[in-house]
Amino acid sequence: MNDTPKNPHRRRFLKSLLSLGGAVETGREVSARPQGKTAFFWCDLKSGNIGFPTGLNVPSSRPGSVMKLVTAAALLEEGIFNPNQTLDCTGSFRTEREVYKCPRGHGPLSIEQAIACSCNVFFARATHTVGAGVILHYARLFGLDRGVAGSSFSFPREIPLDSVRLALGLDPDLKPSALQLMRIAALIGRRGRIPFLKSAEVVAGPDDRAFELDLKKDTFRRLKNAMIMAAREGTAKELDPEDRLKLAVKTGTVAHGKKFESFIVGFFPAGSSPADREPDHAFCLHAPAGTSHDAAVPQARRMLFSVNWP
């Protein structure tokens, strides 16, 4: 990455990216990011090195709709949902425990379209009769029961009673770290083969190794295409409307009373053809206040376009 010497803000941001764990804010180094601030992380998918440009404090929280990537993998891999069919979103769906809504009825959706527009009704309908144990199994396959670079997280000790809340990333006992969510994006981008994700501040343990996830080629293809759709025409279409970075992303928003927090994860560059090169980078941004549309997407845009990526 080459910074622009005339822009000291870009130079400081670049320094934090390259220092792999260095935290630089307003020109001074700090050991950890204060609570309540936006957190942004990225990783080099060739070396596995993690960058912490906003500080070392890694938030963990309910993932919201980012979890739909894991849920979709479970539906496709287990043959629960036919990928050539659609489900109709009328705007709401009632289960035995709760009513799940979308801002508007999306109409008939494929599973890729449902991921791209983050349709709650689609995934509630698709999973309300699926055992939560199935979804929890895929959460383990994606590494949500294993930390990254020493980050803290919580994972259900028992199978939840409500499969839909788990499928939509709303289960109170499932609180992955931002680095674990970044790893989900990396696994999809690199079709299940990524290096050990590491930082300069954490000594690798005896069990730390490169991560492997075995899914069908068609499952990886559909998840990747859905994330590309999310970036170009879905919930993150304002992230890079000129498609300069060739992003593939997934957003997620969680309500806390009348307030919200949000995530966005992704990888780049992403091409829809199998012949396209594998992505070089993955990233995750956590916005502690605001929806993905109002907070995570515009803040990720500022971060991603603050440097010239190689």
N, C-alpha and C positions, 0 to 999 in steps of 0.2 A: 504494500500500500504506500502510495506517495502522498504526503500532505502538501498543502499549499503554504509556503513560508509566509505569505502576507496575511494569513488567517490564524492568529494564535489560538482561537477556540478549537479550530480543526486540528491544529498541531497537538494540543493537550489531549483531545479525544483519541487521536492516533496513538499517542504515547501510551494511553491506558490500554488500547487494544493490543499493542505489541508487547506490553510488559507482562501479559498473562497473569492477571491477578492484581496488578497495580490499580489503585483507585485514585483517580484525579478528579477533583471537583473545584470549580472556580479557581484553578491554578495552584491548589495546594493538595498534597497527598494526605489521604485519610486511611485509617485501617479498616473501617467498616462504614457501610451506608446507613445513615439514620433511618429509623422506622418511618414509614409513611411516604417514602420517596419512590419514584419510578425506578425499577430495576431492569437493566438490560444485560443480556449475556449472549456471547457468540462462541462458536467453536470452529476450528479448522478440521475439516473432515478427512484430511490426509494425515495429519500428525496427531490429532486428538486433543490438541492444546485448546484450553478454554480461556477466553478473555472476559474480564470483569470491568468494563469501562465505568460503571456507576458505583462500584464498591463490592466488597466481599460478602455482604449480608445477602443471603439467598432466601427469598420468601417461599413459603409453602402454603398452599391453600387448596380449596376445592377447585378442580380444573374447569368446571363448567363444560361448555361444548367442545373443548379440546378433546375431552374423553370420547366424543363421538367417533374419532378415528379408531380408537381401540374397539369400541362397540361395533362399528362397521366391519372391522376385521373379524370379529367373532361371528357376526351374522353371515359373512361370506364364506369363511373357512368351515363353519359347521353346517353349511347348506340350509340355514334357517330362512334365508331370504334369497330368492332367485334374482340375480343381478340384472336379468333382462326384463323384469317386471317393474311396476311402479306402485306406489302407495299414494292415496289421495289425502292431502292436507286441507281440511275445511276450516282451520283456524283454532280448533280446540279438540282435545280428546280426554275423556274421563276414565280413570282407572278406579279400582276399589278404594284407593287412598287419596287421590288428588286429581285435579284437573290441570292438564298441561296445555299451554297456549302458544300460539305464534302471533306476532303483531298483525298478521293478515293471513288469509288462506292462500297457501302456495299452489293449490291444485295438485294434479298428479306429478310425482317426482320419482326419478330414478335414485338409487342410493348415492351416486356421485352428486347429483343436484341437491339432495338433502343435506349432504355435508357442506357443499358450497354455500348454501343459503342458511345453514345451521337450523334446520327445521326440527323443532321440538316434537311436533305432532307425529312426524314420520317415525322418529326413533322411539317415541312412546308407544305407538301402535305396533312397531316391529318387535319390541322387547317385552311388552307387558305380560306375555305368556312364557317368556324365556326364563329359565332359572338363573338367579343372580350368580350362582356358582360358575356358570359358563363365562359370563362377562368378567368375573373376578379372575378366572384362569387366564384369560387373555391380558388382563392388567398385569399379571405376573410375567407373562411372556414378553410384554413390552417393557419390563423392568421397573414397574411402579412399586415393587416391594424391595428394590435395591437402590441405594443412594448413588449419587454422583459427586465425586470430589468432596466427600464429607458433608454434603448438605443434609439437613434434617428433613424428615417427612413422616407421615403416618399412613398406615395401610390397615384395612380391616382385619381383625383377628379371627372373626367369624364371618360366615356368609351372610350378607345383609338380607333383610326380609323383603325389601323393595327393590326389585330388579330395575325398574324404570329410573328411579333416583340415581342408582349406580350407573346406569347406561348414559344418563345425561350429565354425569360428573357432579352430582349434587349430594352424594352420600356424605354425611358429616365425618365419617371415619376415614375417608379417602382424601388425603391432602398431600399430593406429591409436591416436590420442590420444583422451582422453575427449571432447574437443570435436568430433572427427570423428564419434564415436558419437552424440553429442547431435544432430549435424546429420542423421544418418540418421532419427532420430525426428521431427525437425522436417519433413523432406521428406515423410515418410509422413503426418504430421498435416495438412500444407498441400498435399497432392497435388502435390508436385514443384515448388512455387514458393515460395521463401523469400527474404528480403532478404539482402544481404551481412552475414555475422556478423562483428561487430567489437568491439573493446574500446578503452578510452581509452588503453591503453599501447602499442598497435600502430598504426603508420602504414600506411594502405592502400597496397598496391602497384599498379602499372599494370594487372595482370591480375585484381585483386580486383573481383568484381562479384556481383550477385545470382545465386543458384544456381537452376538449372532442371533438372528430371529428368522426362523424358517416358516414362511408363508408361501402360498401359491403365487406364481408370477402374476396371475390375473388379479389377485387381491392387491398386491403392491401397485400394479398398474392403475387400478381403479382408485386407490387411495391417493396416489400421486396426481392423477388427473383431476380428482375432486379438489385437491389443494390448489392446483393451478386455476381451476374454475373460480375458487373462492377469491383468489387474488385478482382475477381479471373481470369477473362479473358478479361475484358474490359479496359476502360480508366485508371483505377487505378490498373492494374495487377502488377505493380512494387511496390505497397505500402506495401504489406505483402505477397510475393510470397510463403512463407512457410506456410501461413494460420495459424499463431500462435495465433492471436487475434480473428479470426473468424469475420472479418469485413464485413460490408455492407455499401457501399458508393455511392456518386454521385459527379462528378466533374463539374466545370463550368469555362469557360474562356470568357472574354469580351475584345474586342479590343478598344484601344484608339489611333487612328491614326496607327502608326507603332508599338506601344507598347501594352502590354497586362497586365491584372490583372486576378487573378484566385481564386476560392474557391474550397474547398473540404469539404463535410459534410458526417457524417456517424454515425453508432451505432455498438455496439458489446457487448457481443458475439452474432452472428447471425447464426441461423440454418435454413435450408430450410423445416424442418418438423414442422407441427403444435404442435407436442409434445415437441419441444425444448423449453428451458426456455426463458423467455423474456430478452432482453438485459439490462445490468446494466448501460451502459454509452452511451452518445451521444457526438459528438464533431463537431467543425467547425474550419477550418483554412482559413485565407485570406492572399494571397500573393499579395502585391501591384505591383509587377513587375514579369512578366513571365506567361507562359501558365500553365495549370494544370499539364501537363506532365513534364515541365521543372522546375516548382517552387512549386506548391501546393502539389503535390504528394510526392516528396522527402523531403520537409520540414515537412509535416505531418508524414512521416515515422520516421524522427528524433525525433519529439515530442512524438509520441505514444510509441516509444521504449526507451524513456528516463527513464521510471519508470516501476516497476512491478505492474500491475493492479491486484486488488483482483479478 
